[in-house]
Amino acid sequence: MRQAILLCLGISISFAHSSEPFPFLQPVEPPRPIQVMAHRGIWTAAPENTRRAITMAAADFIEWVEIDVRLTRDGQHVLFHDPNLDAKSTGTGPLKDRTLAELMALDVGSWFAPRFKGERILTLAEAFNLARGKINLCIDAKQIDPQQLARDIIHAQMTSQVIVYGDLETVAGVSKASDNRIAVMTKWRPSLGSPPSFLSKHPVHAVELDPPDITPDVCESFHSLGIKVEAKALGPTHDQPAFWIDCAKAGVNWIQTDEPIAVLMTLARHRLGNRWPVGIACHRGASRYAPENTLPAIELASRLQAEYVEIDIRTTKDGQFVLLHDRRSDRTTSIKGEVNLLNLAELRSAACGSRFGQPFALTKVPTFEEAIPSLGPMTHFYLDAKEISPDALANIIKSHHLEARSVVYQSADYLQKLKAILPTARVLPPLDNIDEIDPLAPLTPYAV
């Protein structure tokens, strides 16, 4: 009764957990004011919920990765999002009907790309070993045994690196089974009552908010009670820079996203403003997260707000200018041969993105001119003129008004010819040692 009166008066009190925020591990030091949660790992560059998706997120200094956990027929917890195995493994039917041994025999990588052939379903214990000391885990409890899950987390000594997300019944079961030693999170909506009244019935350590419910007042209400706030920013409507910045202004603690690197860069630049200390050039586009020298790689580099996107230009047999790094097309496409002995139509027929990953299955080798509209408003081209004549390059730069939005990398001899045709071109010759800088003076390089 005393608790109910205090809540009606709007006074913060302690529930089953402390009113202080749960003491999670800080994988990135110093801790950032808003942390990023990679939805199923870096799933655009590796199969979701797999070893590679998790370790890639950790290597990229993401604080959290959201993973989906299900129970096998013999009572083991494994990572898999869908209830059925069909679409994302070599198995068929419901996962819950398979034993752990049966699941371990399946391939969960080949559906994504041939380079992931042999990737196995992760057990929760394996995920703990991958994450320990490196990245925190948000466990989406798709189908679990609360008592078993609590034992798994406590036995692995991962209580400071885990939060369990689920419906109210599920998270209550985990809390009870762990004697409130494990952090839990559930969805909150205004229809569930004010933060104090909601928490009096459902003592959780964090809440997930959908976009319409994220306001400064709501965040402050939960924070005053020691509760973290996670913004669910999934889907094309909300997983965008404007929304991420709105979340930051509202005061959320975590942003769950399919674009974790873009969120990091957007928030960092928003925080630092004009004090950003160094220009970034994304090599062959954002080639860690999308197929190199493709439109998705260029578009992502622009979304990352890189100052430059570096691309390699070559000339086909029929005089078209395409983006390919290697002299041969073998490594990055399904067609083999010298680029200058293949025509554009032949290159267009080749698979380009599917070698990288399933999300890019329809991606083709682009021409240079097709790539130009992919530049965002702030990004410039870093043009590696692998095999394109100075005349042709000058014409494209001039016709698309790229003089002030590009730099050209090539030998000093090549750049001298380019500058003779287009004096306004910004050139960037290689500089192997400082003694070579005086001979470059006639070029008036923009950079070296």
C-alpha positions in Angstrom: 0.0 0.0 0.0 2.8 2.4 0.9 4.4 1.6 -2.5 1.2 2.4 -4.4 0.8 5.7 -2.5 4.4 6.8 -3.3 3.9 5.9 -7.0 0.7 7.9 -7.2 2.7 10.9 -5.8 5.3 10.4 -8.5 8.1 9.6 -6.1 10.9 7.3 -7.3 11.2 4.1 -5.3 13.2 0.9 -5.6 11.4 -2.2 -6.9 12.8 -5.8 -6.9 16.0 -4.4 -8.5 18.0 -1.3 -7.5 16.9 2.1 -8.8 20.5 2.4 -9.9 21.2 1.4 -13.6 22.2 -2.2 -14.0 26.1 -2.4 -14.1 26.7 -3.6 -17.6 30.2 -4.2 -19.0 31.5 -1.2 -21.1 33.1 -2.9 -24.1 34.2 0.5 -25.6 36.3 2.9 -23.5 35.5 5.6 -22.8 31.8 4.7 -22.9 29.8 6.6 -25.6 26.7 8.5 -24.4 24.5 6.4 -26.8 25.4 2.8 -27.5 24.6 0.9 -30.7 23.0 -2.6 -30.9 23.6 -4.5 -34.1 20.4 -6.4 -35.1 21.5 -10.0 -35.5 25.1 -8.9 -35.9 26.5 -7.4 -39.1 24.0 -9.4 -41.1 24.6 -7.5 -44.4 28.2 -8.8 -44.5 27.8 -12.2 -42.8 25.0 -14.7 -42.1 22.8 -13.4 -39.3 23.2 -14.8 -35.8 26.5 -16.5 -36.7 30.0 -16.4 -35.4 31.1 -14.1 -38.2 28.2 -11.6 -37.7 29.0 -11.3 -34.0 32.8 -11.1 -34.2 32.6 -8.5 -37.0 30.4 -6.3 -34.7 32.8 -6.7 -31.9 35.8 -5.9 -34.1 34.0 -2.7 -35.3 33.6 -1.4 -31.7 29.8 -2.0 -31.5 28.7 -2.2 -27.9 25.8 -4.6 -28.3 24.6 -7.3 -30.6 21.0 -8.6 -30.6 20.8 -12.3 -31.0 17.7 -14.6 -31.4 17.7 -17.7 -29.1 15.6 -20.9 -29.5 15.4 -24.2 -27.8 16.3 -27.5 -29.4 14.3 -30.7 -29.0 16.8 -31.9 -26.4 16.7 -28.7 -24.4 19.7 -26.7 -25.7 19.7 -23.0 -26.5 21.0 -22.0 -30.0 21.0 -18.9 -32.1 18.5 -18.8 -34.9 15.8 -16.2 -35.8 13.2 -18.1 -37.8 11.0 -20.8 -36.3 11.7 -23.0 -39.4 15.1 -23.9 -40.8 14.2 -23.9 -44.5 15.3 -20.5 -45.7 18.6 -20.0 -43.9 20.1 -23.4 -43.5 20.4 -26.8 -45.3 17.7 -28.1 -43.0 13.9 -28.1 -43.2 11.0 -27.9 -40.8 10.8 -26.4 -37.3 14.0 -26.0 -35.4 12.4 -27.1 -32.1 11.9 -30.6 -33.6 15.7 -31.1 -34.1 18.3 -32.2 -31.5 21.5 -30.2 -31.1 23.5 -32.9 -32.8 21.2 -32.7 -35.8 21.4 -29.0 -36.0 25.2 -29.0 -35.7 25.3 -31.0 -39.0 23.6 -28.2 -40.9 25.2 -25.5 -43.0 23.9 -22.0 -42.2 26.3 -20.1 -44.3 25.9 -21.2 -47.9 22.5 -19.6 -48.4 24.2 -16.3 -47.8 27.3 -16.7 -50.0 29.6 -19.5 -51.0 32.4 -18.0 -48.9 30.4 -18.9 -45.8 30.0 -22.5 -46.7 30.3 -24.7 -43.6 29.2 -22.0 -41.1 27.4 -23.8 -38.2 24.5 -22.8 -35.9 25.9 -21.3 -32.8 25.1 -22.6 -29.3 24.5 -20.0 -26.7 27.6 -21.2 -24.9 29.6 -20.6 -28.0 28.1 -17.1 -28.4 29.1 -16.3 -24.8 32.7 -17.4 -25.5 32.8 -15.1 -28.6 31.4 -12.1 -26.8 33.2 -12.4 -23.4 34.9 -9.1 -22.6 34.3 -7.8 -26.2 30.6 -7.1 -26.9 27.4 -7.3 -24.9 24.5 -9.6 -25.9 20.8 -8.7 -26.1 19.1 -12.1 -26.1 15.7 -12.0 -27.9 14.0 -14.9 -26.2 12.2 -16.4 -29.2 11.6 -19.8 -27.5 13.4 -20.5 -24.3 13.4 -22.4 -21.0 13.7 -19.5 -18.5 15.3 -21.6 -15.8 17.7 -23.2 -18.3 18.6 -19.8 -19.8 19.2 -18.3 -16.3 21.5 -21.2 -15.5 23.3 -20.8 -18.8 24.0 -17.1 -18.3 25.1 -17.5 -14.6 27.3 -20.5 -15.3 29.0 -18.6 -18.1 29.6 -15.7 -15.7 28.0 -13.4 -18.3 25.5 -11.5 -16.1 27.2 -8.2 -16.7 27.2 -8.7 -20.5 23.6 -9.9 -21.1 20.1 -8.6 -21.2 17.2 -10.8 -22.0 14.4 -9.4 -24.1 10.9 -10.9 -24.2 7.3 -10.7 -23.3 6.4 -10.0 -19.7 5.9 -13.6 -18.8 9.2 -14.7 -20.2 11.3 -12.0 -18.6 9.6 -12.5 -15.3 10.5 -16.1 -15.5 14.2 -15.3 -16.1 14.2 -12.8 -13.3 12.7 -15.3 -10.9 15.0 -18.1 -12.0 18.1 -15.9 -11.6 17.0 -14.3 -8.3 17.1 -11.0 -10.2 20.7 -11.3 -11.1 20.1 -11.2 -14.8 19.0 -8.0 -16.5 15.7 -8.1 -18.5 13.9 -5.9 -20.9 10.5 -5.8 -22.4 8.4 -3.6 -24.7 6.7 -0.5 -23.2 3.9 1.4 -24.7 1.9 4.3 -23.2 -1.2 2.0 -23.0 0.7 -0.1 -20.4 0.6 2.8 -18.0 3.1 5.5 -16.8 6.7 4.4 -16.2 6.3 4.3 -12.4 3.1 2.3 -12.5 4.3 0.0 -15.2 7.5 -0.8 -13.3 5.7 -1.4 -10.0 4.1 -4.4 -11.7 6.9 -5.4 -14.0 10.3 -4.7 -12.6 12.7 -4.7 -15.6 16.1 -3.1 -16.1 15.4 -1.7 -19.6 12.5 -1.0 -21.9 12.3 -1.1 -25.7 10.4 1.8 -27.3 8.9 1.9 -30.8 9.5 5.2 -32.7 6.2 6.9 -31.9 6.7 6.5 -28.2 10.3 7.9 -28.0 10.1 11.4 -26.3 12.5 13.2 -24.0 9.8 13.1 -21.2 9.4 9.3 -21.5 13.2 8.7 -21.5 13.7 11.0 -18.5 10.9 9.2 -16.6 12.5 5.8 -17.1 16.0 7.2 -16.4 14.9 8.6 -13.1 14.0 5.1 -12.1 17.3 3.6 -13.1 15.9 2.1 -16.3 17.7 2.0 -19.7 15.8 2.9 -22.9 16.4 1.1 -26.2 15.1 2.6 -29.4 13.9 0.1 -32.0 15.1 1.8 -35.2 14.5 -1.1 -37.6 13.0 -0.8 -41.1 13.6 1.7 -43.9 11.3 4.4 -42.5 13.1 4.8 -39.2 16.6 3.3 -39.7 17.7 6.7 -41.0 20.1 9.5 -39.8 17.4 11.9 -38.9 15.7 9.4 -36.6 19.0 8.4 -35.0 19.7 12.0 -34.2 16.1 12.4 -32.8 16.8 9.4 -30.6 20.0 11.0 -29.4 18.1 14.3 -28.6 15.4 12.4 -26.7 18.0 10.7 -24.5 17.8 7.0 -25.4 20.6 4.7 -24.2 20.7 2.2 -27.0 19.7 2.2 -30.6 18.9 -1.2 -32.2 19.7 -1.0 -35.9 20.5 -2.8 -39.1 23.1 -0.1 -39.9 25.3 0.0 -36.8 28.3 1.6 -38.5 26.2 4.3 -40.1 24.7 5.0 -36.7 28.1 5.3 -35.0 29.4 7.7 -37.7 26.2 9.8 -37.7 26.2 10.2 -33.9 29.9 10.9 -33.8 29.7 13.6 -36.4 26.6 15.1 -34.8 28.4 15.2 -31.4 31.6 16.7 -32.8 30.1 19.0 -35.4 32.7 20.9 -37.3 35.5 19.6 -35.0 35.8 16.3 -36.9 39.5 15.8 -36.9 40.4 13.8 -40.1 38.9 13.1 -43.5 38.0 9.5 -44.2 38.2 7.8 -47.6 36.3 4.5 -47.9 38.5 2.1 -49.9 36.6 0.8 -53.0 33.5 2.2 -51.3 32.4 0.8 -47.9 33.9 -2.5 -49.0 33.8 -4.2 -45.6 30.0 -4.0 -45.6 29.1 -4.2 -49.3 30.8 -5.6 -52.5 33.7 -3.4 -53.5 33.4 -0.8 -56.3 29.6 -1.3 -56.5 26.7 1.2 -56.1 25.7 -0.2 -52.7 29.3 0.3 -51.5 29.4 3.9 -52.7 25.9 4.6 -51.3 26.9 3.2 -47.9 30.1 5.2 -47.9 27.9 8.3 -48.4 25.6 7.2 -45.6 28.7 6.8 -43.4 29.4 10.5 -44.2 32.9 9.7 -45.5 34.6 12.7 -47.1 35.8 10.5 -50.0 34.8 7.3 -51.6 37.8 5.6 -53.5 36.9 3.8 -56.7 38.9 2.1 -59.4 38.2 2.9 -63.1 39.0 0.6 -66.0 38.0 0.6 -69.7 36.2 -2.3 -71.4 36.8 -3.7 -74.9 33.9 -1.5 -76.2 35.2 1.7 -74.6 33.0 1.8 -71.5 34.4 2.9 -68.1 33.6 0.4 -65.3 34.5 0.2 -61.6 36.8 -2.8 -61.1 40.0 -2.9 -59.2 41.8 -5.9 -60.7 43.1 -6.2 -64.2 41.0 -9.4 -64.4 37.4 -9.8 -63.5 37.9 -13.3 -61.9 38.0 -12.3 -58.2 34.9 -10.1 -57.8 32.6 -11.4 -60.6 31.5 -14.8 -62.0 33.1 -14.1 -65.4 36.8 -14.7 -66.1 39.0 -12.6 -68.3 40.9 -9.4 -68.8 38.6 -6.4 -68.3 39.9 -4.7 -71.4 39.1 -7.8 -73.5 35.5 -8.0 -72.2 32.7 -5.8 -73.4 30.2 -4.1 -71.0 27.4 -6.5 -71.8 29.6 -9.5 -70.8 30.4 -7.8 -67.5 26.8 -7.0 -66.9 25.9 -10.6 -67.3 28.2 -11.6 -64.5 27.2 -12.1 -60.9 29.0 -9.4 -58.8 27.3 -8.9 -55.5 26.2 -12.5 -54.8 29.8 -13.5 -54.1 29.8 -11.1 -51.2 26.4 -11.9 -49.8 22.8 -12.6 -50.5 21.6 -9.0 -49.8 23.5 -8.0 -52.9 22.5 -10.8 -55.2 21.2 -8.4 -57.9 24.2 -6.1 -57.8 26.1 -5.6 -61.1 29.4 -4.1 -62.2 28.6 -0.4 -62.5 29.9 2.2 -65.0 31.6 5.2 -63.7 28.8 7.5 -64.8 26.2 5.3 -63.1 28.2 5.7 -59.9 28.1 9.5 -59.9 24.5 9.9 -58.6 25.3 7.5 -55.7 27.4 10.2 -54.1 25.7 11.8 -51.1 25.7 15.6 -50.7 28.9 15.6 -48.6 31.0 12.9 -50.2 33.7 13.4 -52.9 35.2 10.9 -55.3 38.8 9.6 -54.9 39.4 8.4 -58.5 42.0 5.7 -58.9 42.5 6.0 -62.7 43.6 2.4 -63.2 42.9 2.3 -66.9 41.2 5.3 -68.4 42.7 7.9 -70.7 43.3 11.4 -69.3 41.1 12.7 -72.1 38.2 10.5 -71.2 38.5 11.2 -67.5 38.8 14.9 -68.0 35.6 14.9 -70.1 33.6 13.0 -67.4 34.9 15.2 -64.6 34.0 18.3 -66.6 30.6 17.2 -67.9 29.5 16.2 -64.4 31.0 19.2 -62.6 33.2 17.1 -60.4 36.3 19.3 -60.4 35.7 20.4 -56.8 34.2 17.0 -55.8 37.0 14.7 -56.8 40.7 14.0 -56.5 42.5 11.8 -59.1 45.2 9.3 -58.1 47.7 8.1 -60.7 51.4 8.5 -61.6 52.9 12.0 -61.9 53.2 11.6 -65.7 49.5 10.7 -66.1 48.4 13.6 -63.8 50.6 16.0 -65.8 48.6 15.0 -69.0 45.3 15.4 -67.1 46.2 18.8 -65.8 47.1 19.9 -69.3 43.6 19.0 -70.5 41.8 20.1 -67.3 43.8 22.6 -65.2 41.1 22.6 -62.5 41.5 18.9 -61.8 42.5 18.1 -58.2 45.4 15.6 -58.4 46.9 13.3 -55.8 50.2 11.7 -56.9 51.9 9.0 -54.9 54.8 10.1 -52.7 57.1 7.3 -51.7 59.5 9.6 -49.7 59.9 13.3 -48.9 62.8 13.7 -51.4 60.3 13.3 -54.2 58.1 16.3 -53.2 60.0 19.0 -55.1 59.7 17.2 -58.5 55.9 17.1 -57.9 55.7 20.9 -57.5 54.8 21.6 -61.1 51.7 19.5 -60.7 50.5 21.8 -57.8 49.0 18.7 -56.2 45.8 18.9 -54.1 47.3 16.2 -51.9 49.8 13.4 -51.9 
